[in-house]
Amino acid sequence: MCSDIAVQTAHLSKSYHIYDTPRDRLWQLLSRGQKQFYREFWALRDVSLQLCKGETVGIIGRNGSGKSTLLQLICGTLSATSGSIESHGRVAALLELGSGFNHDFTGRENVYMNGAVLGLSRAEIDARFAQITDFATIGEFIDQPTKTYSSGMLVRLAFAVAVCVDPDILIVDEALAVGDASFQFKCLDRLEALTQQGTTLLFVSHDMAMVKRFCNRVIYLREGQVRASGSPEEMAELYLLEMRDEQRRWASGGAVAVAPKAFLAQQAGIAFGTDEGHIVAACFTNTDSLYSSFVYGETIQLRIETRVRESIELPTLSVTIQEARLLVIGGANLPLHLEAAHNGWRKATLNVRFPANLAAGKYHITLKLMNGHLEETAQLIEKQVALLAFDTLPGTREFLGFVDLGIEAGPAPHTNEPGVLQ
């Protein structure tokens, strides 16, 4: 709970009437509500949430789960079937591509129109106009009708307007997926600046790395309802669990399901998989436990015990090293060499080694048992999320980023020919 609320919804729902034929729509009109000729589709049902001022909240879920509907209700571009919405402050939104623009208007006219909708006076828009055009970088096209714009130009202008009007609440719905790498970098830099200034950010994305980077909290929607709410790391893994379950059920004709499994550490954690195998134990060899610490340059060694059903053809262990927010910084998929089968099961113990050439800080290791050597096509058997943790203490080398790549440099050999290395 928070005392300073930016957005609050209570039992928010949105229903659409689905007609099987045009004739049913006509009969519904003529019946004047005495008989129902439609089916109800609830795009959103009984959603209650609260966003505090300055909070960054992500919304995840499959296509059709109600994410965009929720954002449009908060923005006021849709009306709710039932429930209530309260927002406090200026709301700027980046919804579907080109929304809020009149495509017969020029870019300049759309800037002034959108600014007026957001409550800015003409003088206030005048004061921000140069900043908006500089950010959008569409040049002389600012005075051309937006119907002549490419998708990238549209989203650049829309984003520039949204972030340059000093919004109290900024809503972004997958808009950054359209822009090129340079534009995305500029947008992400601007979003970070806004969040540091206390702007409330409501962010929809299928990119879990981006969600983890920006969000303090994540709301997981499924079939129009709040499935769960919590930390970005936990919600991303729950989302992945349910996606994996659906994939395995489909591929196996319903014979194999992905479900929660016992986490191997004493504290609460996330683990899931099938009954085709298990990660039996894991530890750092220097401490014989799930935690250790290392000085820069030392060798980190793990011992991992697994067992799989003898029907598994390509048993593989994925070892992933992650930083504090569980963003991946490295790892490997390692084939398992199994012992002889016993009562339908085969065991394998793996020793894993890698140098602690890492920046000082806390790291996690996620283990994933799979059937298949490639991440894209392998079938999940078990995943233990951030099962092991270690700290790296600083060494004498200085480098940028998380991993020391061993980059070295020296003077180039002298040559009389410019541009030619000898």
N, C-alpha and C positions, 0 to 999 in steps of 0.2 A: 504493500500500500504506500501511496505517496500523498503529501499534502498539497502539492502543486500539480494539478492535472492539466494535460494538454488535450487529450482526446479520451472520451469515455463512451462506450456503447453498452446498452442493457437489453438483453434478449432480442437482439437485432436479427430480423429474418427478411428474406426476399423470395417471393414466389412468382413463377411465371405460369400462364395458362397455355397448355399444349393441346392443339386441336389436330385430330387425325385427318380431317378433310376441311376444305374451305366452307363446305356446307354446314359443318358443325359450328363454325364461327358465326355464320348467319343465324342458325337456330338459337344460339346462345343470346344473340342480340334481340331476337324476336321474343324469346321466352321471358325477358326482363327479370332474370334471376330466379325464376320459379323452378327451373330444372337445369342441371349441370351437364353441358356437352363437351367438357374439356377435362384433361388430366392436370393435376398440379405438379409442377416441378419446383422443388425448393433448392434454389442456387445457394442459399445461405439460411441457416436455421439456428436460432437461439444462441447467437454469438454475443458474449459479454466480455469486454476487455477494457483495460485502462492503461493509458500511456502517460507517463510522467513527463513534465517539461525537461528538455535536454536529453531524453532517453533515445536510444537508437534501437528500434525493434524490427526484426526481420519476420517476414511471413513466407512460409514454404508450403509446398504441397503439389500434388500432381496437377496437370492441366484439367480444368473443370472442377477443381476442389472449392472454388469460391473466392480465390484470392483477389482477382480483379473486381469482382462484384463488391467485396468488402471495401476496397479502396474507393470505388465510385460512390458508394453510399456515404463514406466519410467525407468525400469531396463535395457531395451534394448534386452530382450529375445523375444519380438514380434516387428514386424515392423508395423507402422501405415499406414492406407489406405490414410489418409490425415491429415493435421495439423502438428504442430511442437512441439518438446520437447527440453528444455534446462536444464541441471543440472550442478552444480558447486561443485566439490568435489568428494571424494571417496564414491561410493554407495555400501553398503552391503545389501543383501536382504535375507529374510527367506520367501520363497514362498511356493509352495506345497511341501509335505513331500518328502525329498530326492532329490529335484531339485538341479542341480549343482554338484551332485556327480556322479562319474563313479562307478557303483556298483561292478565292477570287481576289482577295486582298493581297497587297504587297507584304513583304516581310516587315517593313517599317510600320505599316498600318496594323498588322497583327501584333507587333510589340506594344503599340499604344492601346490597342483593344484589350489585350491580356492584362496589361498593367492597370487599366481602368477596372476590369473585372476583379482584380486583386485589391482594389481600394486605393490605388495611387492616383494622385492628381497629375495633370499634364506636366506641371513644373517638376514633380518628383520623377516622372518618367524621363523628361528632358535631361535631368541631372544624371540619370543612370544609363542613358541611351548609348553613349560612347563605350561604356563598360560592357554593355550587352553585345554590341557589334564586335568589339575586340575579342570577346570570349567566343562568339559564334564563328568568327572567321569565314564569313560567306561573301565578303567583298561587295562588289557592285550588285550582287543578287538581292541585297536588302531592299532594293526598289523594284524588284520583279515579283509578279504574283507567285504565291507559294505553291500553286499547282504546277509550276515549272521546276520545283526543287526536287532533288534526289532525296531518298530516305535519310541519308546521312546529313544533308543540309537541314532538313526539317527537324531532326532530333537535336542538332547543334543549336539551332535557334530556340527551340522550345526549352532546352536545358538552360541556355543562357538567360532567358527570361525568368525561369523558375528560381535560379540561384542568385540572380542579381537584384531581386526585389526585397531582399532581406526577410525571407519567410520565417514565421515562428514555427511552422510545421511544414516539412517537405515530404511529399509522397512520391516515390519512384517505383514504377512498375515495369521492370525489365527493359527500360529505355536504353540502358548502356550497351545492350547486346547489339545495337544497330551500328554504333560508331566504330571508327577505326582505332588502332592501338594508341595513336597519339592523342586522339580525342578522349578515349577512355582514361588515359593517364591524367589528363587535365581535369576531367570530371571527378575522378577519385580524389585528387588533391583538393579540389574545391569542396567535396563532400566532407572530407576530414576537417577542413577549416571551419565549415558550418557547424559540425558537431562539437568542435572545441569552443565555438562561440555560444553554444547552448541551444542550437536549433534542434527541435524534435524531428527525428527521421524515421519514416515508416517505409520499409524497403522490401520489395518483392524480387526474388531471384531464384533461379534454379542452380546458380553457381554457389556451391556450399563453401568454397574457399572465400568468396567475397562476403558471404553472410557471416562467416566466422571473423573476418577481418573487421567488419563495421559494427556488428550488432552486440548489444549488451544482453538481449533476450530475444528468443525466437518463439513464434506462434505457429504451430503445425496444424494446418487445415486439412480435413479429409471429408469428402462428400458433403461439403457445406457446413461442417461443424468443427469446433475446436477439438482436435484429437489430443493435443498436449501442448504445454507451454513450459519453457525452461531455458537452460543455457544453450548457446548455439551448438556446442559440441554434442550435448545429449540429444537435442532435437534432430541434428543432422544424422546421427547414428540410428535413431528411431525411424526416421524417414527411409534411410537405406535398408534397415531391417525389413520393413514392410514392402519395399520395392523388390528386394531379393526374394522374399517369400512369394510374392506374386509371380515373379519370373520362374522360380523353381517349380511351383505348382503347375504353371502352364507347360513347362518343358517336360515334366514327368507325368502329365495327365492326372495331377492331383495326388500322386503317390509320395512325393517328397515335400515337406514343409520346412520353412525357416522359422525358428521360434527362439525366444530368449533362453539363454543357458546360464549355468552357474559361472560367476566371475571368480577367477582364481585368487584374487587378493582378498584380504580380510575386510577392507573398506568397501563401500558400495561402488559398483562400476557397471559397465555395459559389456555384455557378451551375448552373442546369438549365433545360430547355425542350425545344422541338421543333425540327424542321428547317425550320419555316415562316418563320423570320426570325432576325435577330441584332442585338444591341446591338454595334455595331462599335467604338465608342470613346466615351470620356467624360472630361471634365476640368473643373477650375475655370479660368475664363478668366484670372484674375489670376496663376495659377502655371503654367498649361498642364500640370497634373499632377492626380493623384487625391487630393492633400491640400492644404489651405490653412488659414489662420487669419484671423479677422476680429474687429474691434472692434465692440462692441454698436452697432447702428444702421446699419452699412455694408451695402451691397448684395452679396449672394452671387449669383454668376452661373455657370451651368454651360453647357457645350456638349456635346451628345449626338448621336452619329451612329448611325443605324439603317438596316437594309434588311429588306424583307419580300417574300415572294412576291406576285406581282400578283393572286393569288386572294384575298388578305386584304382583306375589305370594310371593316372598321372599325378600322384600325390606331391604337392608343392607347399612350401611354407613361405609366406610373404612376411618380411621383416621391414617395418616402416619406422623411421626416426622422425619425430615430430617436435616442433617447438611448443611453447607453453599453451598456445591457443589451438593446438593439434593441427596446425598447418604443416604439410609434409615437406621435409627438407632433403630427404634421401631414403634409400632402401634398396631391397633386392628380393627377387623371387628365387627361392632355393629349392631344387629338387630333393626329395627325401629318398634315402636308400633304406628300404624296408627289410626287416627280419623275416624269417619264415613264418607262414601263417599258423595261427593257433586258435582253434575254436572260431574261425571266421574272421579273426582280427590279425593285423600286422602292426608291429611297433617300429618306431624309428626315433633315435636320439641324435640331435644335431648340435654341434658346437659352432657358434657364430662369432666372428671376430671382425672388428673394424677400429681404426684409430680415432681417438678423441680429438680430432683436428677441428674443434668447434669453438665458437665464441663462448665466453663465460655465460652461464645461465642454466635454466632447468629444461630438461628434455624428457620426452615420453617415447616409449616403444610399443607399437601396436603389432600384434601377431595375428596372422590370418592363414588358416589351413584351407587349401583349395584342391580341387581336382582339375588340373590343367596348368600349363606353364605360363600362359599369357593372361594378364589382368583382364583384358577385354572379353575373353571367351571362357575363362575358367569358371567353374562352379564352386560357390562358397560351401565350405563344410563347417568351419567355425571361425569366429572373429572375437578376439579379446582386445578391447579398445583401451589403449594407454595402460596396459597391464604393468609394464616396468617403467621406472622413472630413475633418472640420474641427473646429477649436477656436474657441470664442467667448471673447473677452477681456471682462472686466467693463466696464460703462459707469457713468454717474452715476445712472441711474434705478434705483429699488428696486421690486421686484414679487415676487409669490409664484408658485411653480411654474416651469415651463420656458419658457413663452412670455409675453412682455409683450403683454397685450391692449389696452394703452393706456387702461386704466380711469382716469377722472378724476372728481373730486367737488368740490362747492362748496356753500356755504350755500343752502338753499332759499329762494325768495321768501317774504316775510312775508305771512301771511294771518290774518284774524280768525276764520275758520271752522276748527275743528279737523278734521283728516283730509282737508282739501281743498288740493290744490296749485294754484297759479296760474301 
